[in-house]
Amino acid sequence: MNSILSAIRVWGDMVKLSHSVFALPFALMAAFLAGRHLPGRDWPHLGQLGLVVVCMVAARSVAMTFNRIVDAAIDARNPRTAQRPLPAGKLTLAMAWLMLALSGVTFGLGCLGFHVYYGNTWPILLSGPVMVYVCAYSFTKRFTRWSHFYLGSAIALSPVAAWLAIHPGSLGLPAALLMLTVTCWIAGFDIIYACQDIDVDCREGLHSLPARMGPSSALGIARLAHLLVVVGLVGLGIIARLSWIYGIGVLLVAGLLTVENLLVRPGDYRNVNLAFFTVNGIVSVVLATATIVDLMAA
């Protein structure tokens, strides 16, 4: 039993379960936006929110585990990642595949829950294609420099999926705009993060933007992507008829993204972890909180 619990802890560290904070608030934000359209209600059922959390964390766990499996050999040759559980031998490949399978089953059961308890078949019908799409990211850096935006779109499926799970009939422009905004947000900070591995990516023949275009151009694209995030959030506020509470959240996000992009300069990547983990975690929590409070106060 102790060995199993130890393996689960190592796996949880490998897939960075705590980093679910990046995408989960956006999924909850979308769930509350969709909840306004439920008959006789102003926000989602508690059970629906629970299923959204289960599905989102399970889907991310599948994608991250698959990515670690696919990249294990490359990670072993990268000094920054050589101590990750798989290349360091702290977790066996068989155990990683088992955890991937369990996460996939959990995701499927969560999707099925929307059909069983709320009569919504869309989540279970689309669960397979979603799994394929999020796992396919692991191969994109092998052939395209735009893999950062593919990753962004994969993670940005979470708010759209949450919206579809809560009220599919109201899925439309606001959900699409939210997806594009999250895509640009994730892509921007993934480009910043990839600056740490320019030499490794060049040596391994990987197609990250910093490796293929140089750090100055890549960071310029990251800044443009984050500018589009602010534009998208303003547009979402207008289309979804959100109030000043949401507006304050957008202003805070704009400030945080500015700080994030100032923390990292070409050739100086000492603050990448601060920009990547701390600032972006705050961004997602601040925006989701402002949106949900806005909706509940309306």
N, C-alpha and C positions, 0 to 999 in steps of 0.2 A: 504493500500500500504506500509506504514512504517513497519507494522508487517511482511509482506512478505519479504521486503528487509532485515529486521533484521534477519529473519530466514535464508535467503540465506547467509548472512555474517557469521552467526554462523555455518552453514553447511560448508562453505568454510574454516573456521578455523578448523572444525572437521576433514575434509579430507586432510587438509594441502595442499591446491592447490599450494602454493609456492614451495612445495617439488617436483613438476613436473620437477624441474631443474635437478633432479637426472637422470631421464630416457629420457627426451625430447632431450637433446643434442645428445644422442646416436642414437635416431630415426632419427634426422636430419643428423647425420654423415652417417648412412646407406643410407639415401635418396640420398645424394650426391655421395656416392660410386656407387649406382645403376644408378644414373643419367648419369654416364660416358657412359653407354651402350645405351642410347636413340638415335635413329637415328637422325643424323644431329645436336646433342646437346652435350654439355659437362657437363651440370648439369640439375636438374629437373626444370619443369615448376613452376612458382610461385604458381599457383593454387594447384598443387600437394603438395607443401610444406605446404600450408595452411590447406589442408585436413589432412595431416599427423599430424599437431599440434592439430587439432580438435579431431581426432580419439584417439590420444595418451592421451590427457588430459581427454577426456570423459571416456575412458576405465579405466584409473587410478581412476577416481572419482567413477565409479561403484564399483570397487574392494575395495576401501577404505571405501565407505559408507556401503557396505555389511559387511566388516570386523568389523566396529564399531557397526553395528546392532547385529551381531552374538556374539561379545565379550562384549556387554553392561553390563551384569551381572558380569562378571569377572572384568571388568574395575572398576565397582562400589566397589569391595572389595580390590582393589589395591590403596594404598594411592597416588601413582604417577599418576594414571590415573582417580581417582575418580571425578575430576573436568572436565573431558571431557563432551561435551554438552549432550550426551544421558544419562549417569549415573547421571549427575548433574541436569537433568531436564531442561536444557536450550533449548533443541530441542526435539520435540515430536517424537515418533516412527513413527507416520503416516507421518510426514514431512520428516523424513529420507528416508522412502520408496518412497515417492513422488520424492525426489531429485535423488534417485537411478534410478527410472523409467525414469526421464527426461534425466539423463546422458546416460542411455542405448539407448534411442531414438536418442540422439545426436550422439552417436557412430555409430548407424546403418545408420543414414542419411549421416554421413561422409564417411562411407564405400561405401554406394550407390553412392556417388558423384564420386568415381573413375570409376564406371561403366558408369554413365551417361555422364561424361565429357571426360573420357579418355579410355573408352572401356575395362576396366580391371575389370572382374567379381570376381577375387579371394578375394578381401577384403570383399565383401558382403557375399560371399559363406562361408567364414571362420569366420565371425563375431560372430555367435552363439557359436561355439566351443571355440573361444577365450574367450568369456565372462564366459563360464562355467569354463574354466581352471583358469582364474585369480581369480574368486570368490572362487574356491575350496580351495585356500590357507588358508582361514579362519578356516578350520577344521583340517589342517594338524598337528598343534602343539598338538592336542588332542591324537595323536597316533604315531607320529614319531619325533625323535630328529633331523631329517634331514629337518625339515620344512623350515629352513633358505635357503637351496638350492632350495627347491620348490619355495619359494618366489623369489629367484634370477632368476629362469627359467621363472617365470610368467612375471616379469618385462623385462627380456631379450627377450621376444616375441616382444617388441616394435621395436627394430632395424630390426629384421627379417621381421616383418609385414610391416614396412616402405619400406624395400627393395622390398618385394613382390608387394607392391602397386605401386612402381615407375617403376620397370622393372622385372617382374616375370621370364623372360627367363634367366636372369643373376644370379639368386639365386643359390648359390653353396657353395664351401668351405669357401670363405671369410665371407659370412653371417653366416655360421655355427660357425666359429671360433669367430666371434664377439659375437654371442649369448652365447657361452661357457664362454667367457671372462667376459661379463656383469653378467652372472650367478654367477661366482666366486666373482666378485667385490661386488655385492649386498649381497650375502651370508656372505662374510667376515665382512662387517660392520653391518649386522643385528645380527650376533653373538656377536659382541662388544656391540651393543645396548641392547641385551637381558641380558647382565650381570647385569643390574640394577634390574632385576626382578627375580633373582634366588630364593629368599625366597618365593615369591608369586607363582612362577611356581611350586615349590616343594609342596606347600600347596594345590594348585589347581589341582595337578596331571598332569600338562602340561609338554610336552616333549621337552623343549628347550635344546640345547647342553650344555649351562652353568649349567642348573639344573640337567641334567642327567650325565654329565661327569666331572663337576667341572670347575671353571673358568680357571684354568691353561691349561687344555687340550683343552677347547673350544677356548681360545685365541690362542693357538698353531695352531689349525685348521684354524682360521681366518687369521693368518699370512701366512700359507701355501696357502690358497685360494688367497690371495693378491699377493703372489709370482707368482702363476699361471696366474694372471691377466697380470703381466708384460711380462711373457713368451708369453702369447697369443697375446698381443699387438705387440710384436716384430715379431711374426709369421705373423700377419695380415699385417704389414708393408711390409714384404718380398713378401707375396703372392699377395697383391694388388698393388705392385710396387709403394709404396709411397716413398717420398724423405726425405731429412734431416729436413724439416719443421715438418713433422709428427714425426720424430725421436726425435726432441727437446721436443715435446709434451709428448712423452712416457717417456723421462728422467724426466720431471717435475712430471708426474704422479707417477713414481717410488719413487721419493723423497717425494711426498705428502702421499703416502700410507705408507712409512716408518715412517713418522711423526705421522700419524694416529695410527699406531700400538704401537708406543712408548708412546702415550698419555694415554693409558689405561693399567693398570697392575692388576693382581688378587688382589681383595680386595680394590682397589683404583679406583673408577668410577666417580671421580669428573669431569673429562674431557670428559666424554662420549658424551655430547651434542656438544662439540667443534669438537670432532673426527667425530661424525655422521653427523651433519648438515653442518658445515662450510667447513671442509676439503673435504668431498665428493661432495659438490656442486661445489667446485673449480675444483676437479678432472674431473668431467664430462664436464664442460665448457671449461677447458683448452684442453682436448683431442679432443673434437668436433671442437673447433676453429682451432686447429693445422691441423686437418684432412681436414676441408673444405678449409682453406687457401691453403694448399698443393695442393688440387685438382684444385682449381681455378687458381693457379699459374702455373700449368703444361702446 
